[in-house]
Amino acid sequence: MRKQTRISVLAVAAVLIAGCATVASTARQEPIQPIEPAKVANPAMVELGKKLFFDTRLSRSGGISCNFCHNLSTGGSDNLAASIGDRWQKGGINSPTVLNATLNIAQFWDGRAKDLKEQAGGPIANPAEMASTHVAAVSTLQTIPGYVAEFKQVFGAEQITIDRVTQALAAFEETLVTPNARFDKWLKGDDNAITEQEQRGYILFRDSGCVACHNGVAIGGNSFQKMGLLQPYKTAHTAQGRIDVTKKDQDRFMFKVPTLRNVELTYPYFHDGAASTLAQAVDTMGKLQLGRTFTTQENTDIVAFLKTLTGDQPSFALPHLPPSSDKTPRPDPFAKRK
C-alpha cells in the first residue's frame, strides 16, 4: 500500500512539473517583457516616503506636494502640457509619469538626474515648482515631532537631512510599478487577454519599428533618442534635450524615450505636451521617427494596442500625515516674494 501511494504521489508530481513546463513554454518571446510587482525591502522607509510624497509642507507655499504634478490618481502625471508651480507659474516642460520611473535609465526628459533619489530633490528647490530650499524643507520637517520619531525609526537618528528625505521618497517611488496589464498577460501566454484588433495593432507597432525605441520591461525609458529623426520636430518649446546637460551638439533634441506603460492615462504627449491624444501622437511619431504615414485604420489599431498597456494602478490608503507643531511654518500660498 505504501509503495503504491508513493508511486501515485510521484505520478502527480510528474504531471504538475509537466504542466508547469507547458505553461512556461507558452510565454512569448517579444521585444517587450512583462513587468513584475515591486519587491519591498524596507516597508518602514517606503511608508515614510509615501507620507513625504503627499506632504505639501515640503514646498515654500505649503500648498504643493510631489503628488501635485505626479498625481497617482491620474497615471502618475497631471495631464497638463506644463505643470503648475509656485504662485501659479507655468512649468518648463511636460511632467513625466512617476509610475514605473524606477525602470528609467535616468530621470527627467534630459536625464540630468541619474536616479529617483537624485530626482526627488530637484522640484523641492526649483523656484518654478515647489520653490523651497533643501535647508528650509528639512528645517520644517524637523519641527514636526511625528517626522522626527519616524526618521529615527527608519534611519536610527533623529536628525533629518535632505539625503534621508530623498532616499525615503525614492524608496516609495520604487514601489510604483504597474503589473498585470492585459498585454503582459498576453505575453505570458493568455491568448484571450487581448483582442484581434489589439494584437494586430501590436504586430504593426512591432514590425513598423516602434520597438527600436519602445522595448524592454518599461516599453521605453531605457535610451535617449532624437526627436525628429527623419523630419525636424517643429515646436516653440525651448527645451533642447540632452544638450542642456552634456553641452554636446550631437545631443541636441535627444530626449529620454518615455515609457508607454499606462500611456492612455498620461496625456498630453511629448516633452512639450503638443499631442493631446494618442492618435495624434501615433501619427506624429510615425511620420517623424519612421517616415511612415499610418492609415486611419492602422492608427486605430495601434492606439487599441497601446491601451492594453495599462496595468494595476497604485492602490493604498492615503497616509495620515503627522501634525505640525507650534514651530512649524504655516502655509501661506499668497505671501509676497522678495
Long-range contacts (C-beta under 8 A, 24 or more apart in sequence): 23-189, 26-188, 26-189, 27-187, 27-188, 27-189, 28-186, 28-187, 28-188, 28-189, 30-187, 30-206, 31-206, 31-211, 31-215, 31-216, 32-183, 32-187, 32-211, 32-214, 32-215, 32-216, 32-217, 32-219, 33-187, 33-216, 33-217, 34-179, 34-184, 34-187, 34-188, 34-217, 35-100, 35-103, 35-177, 35-178, 35-179, 35-181, 35-184, 35-217, 35-218, 35-261, 35-311, 36-177, 36-179, 37-177, 37-179, 38-102, 38-174, 38-175, 38-176, 38-177, 40-175, 42-154, 42-171, 44-150, 44-153, 44-154, 45-154, 45-167, 45-168, 45-171, 45-172, 46-168, 46-171, 46-172, 46-175, 47-172, 47-319, 48-150, 48-151, 48-154, 48-168, 48-171, 48-172, 49-168, 49-169, 49-170, 49-171, 49-172, 49-173, 50-172, 50-316, 50-319, 51-147, 51-150, 51-319, 51-321, 51-322, 52-165, 52-168, 52-169, 52-172, 53-169, 53-172, 53-173, 54-318, 54-319, 54-321, 55-321, 56-331, 57-140, 57-141, 57-144, 57-324, 57-328, 57-329, 57-331, 58-124, 58-130, 58-132, 58-137, 58-140, 58-141, 58-165, 59-86, 59-124, 59-130, 59-131, 59-132, 60-86, 60-130, 60-131, 60-132, 60-136, 61-86, 61-87, 61-131, 61-331, 61-332, 61-333, 61-335, 62-329, 62-330, 62-331, 62-332, 62-333, 63-331, 63-333, 64-129, 64-130, 64-131, 66-98, 66-120, 66-123, 66-169, 69-95, 69-123, 69-129, 70-95, 70-97, 70-98, 72-98, 72-99, 72-176, 72-313, 72-314, 74-265, 75-99, 75-262, 75-265, 75-266, 75-313, 76-101, 76-176, 76-262, 76-265, 76-266, 77-265, 77-266, 79-266, 79-267, 79-268, 80-268, 80-273, 81-268, 81-272, 81-273, 81-274, 82-273, 83-129, 85-126, 85-128, 85-129, 85-130, 85-131, 86-127, 86-128, 86-129, 86-130, 86-131, 87-131, 87-333, 87-337, 89-128, 90-128, 91-128, 91-129, 92-128, 92-238, 92-239, 93-237, 93-239, 93-271, 93-272, 94-268, 94-269, 94-270, 94-271, 94-272, 94-273, 96-256, 96-258, 97-258, 97-259, 97-262, 97-265, 97-266, 98-173, 98-176, 99-176, 99-177, 99-178, 99-259, 99-261, 99-262, 99-313, 99-314, 100-176, 100-177, 100-178, 100-218, 100-221, 100-259, 100-261, 100-262, 101-173, 101-176, 101-221, 101-259, 102-173, 102-174, 102-176, 102-177, 103-177, 103-216, 103-217, 103-218, 103-221, 103-222, 103-259, 104-218, 104-221, 104-222, 104-256, 104-259, 105-221, 105-222, 105-223, 105-224, 105-256, 106-256, 108-256, 109-239, 109-241, 109-255, 109-256, 109-271, 110-239, 110-241, 110-242, 110-244, 110-245, 110-255, 110-256, 111-224, 111-242, 111-245, 111-256, 112-244, 112-245, 115-170, 116-169, 116-170, 116-173, 116-174, 117-166, 117-167, 117-169, 117-170, 118-166, 119-170, 120-165, 120-166, 120-169, 120-170, 120-173, 121-162, 121-165, 121-166, 124-162, 134-162, 137-162, 137-165, 138-162, 138-165, 140-328, 140-329, 141-165, 143-324, 143-325, 143-327, 143-328, 143-329, 144-322, 144-323, 144-324, 144-325, 144-328, 145-322, 145-325, 146-321, 146-322, 146-323, 147-322, 150-322, 175-314, 176-314, 177-311, 178-261, 178-262, 178-310, 178-311, 178-312, 178-313, 178-314, 179-311, 179-312, 180-311, 180-312, 181-261, 181-308, 181-309, 181-310, 181-311, 182-308, 182-310, 183-305, 183-308, 183-309, 184-311, 186-308, 193-308, 194-305, 194-308, 195-304, 197-300, 197-301, 197-304, 198-301, 198-304, 198-305, 198-307, 198-308, 199-305, 200-301, 200-305, 201-300, 201-301, 201-302, 201-303, 201-304, 201-305, 201-306, 202-305, 202-308, 204-294, 204-298, 204-301, 204-302, 204-305, 205-302, 205-305, 205-306, 208-286, 208-290, 208-292, 209-290, 210-285, 210-290, 210-302, 213-257, 213-289, 214-257, 214-260, 218-259, 218-261, 219-259, 219-260, 219-261, 219-309, 220-257, 220-258, 220-259, 220-260, 221-256, 221-257, 221-258, 221-259, 222-257, 223-256, 223-257, 224-251, 224-254, 224-255, 224-256, 224-257, 225-254, 225-255, 225-257, 225-289, 226-253, 226-254, 226-255, 227-253, 227-254, 227-255, 227-270, 227-271, 227-288, 228-253, 228-288, 228-289, 229-288, 229-289, 230-287, 230-288, 230-289, 230-290, 230-291, 231-287, 231-288, 231-291, 233-288, 235-272, 235-274, 236-272, 237-271, 237-272, 237-274, 239-271, 239-272, 241-271, 260-306, 260-309, 261-309, 261-310, 261-311, 262-309, 262-310, 262-311, 262-313, 263-306, 263-309, 263-310, 264-306, 264-307, 264-309, 264-310, 265-310, 278-303, 278-306, 278-307, 279-303, 282-306
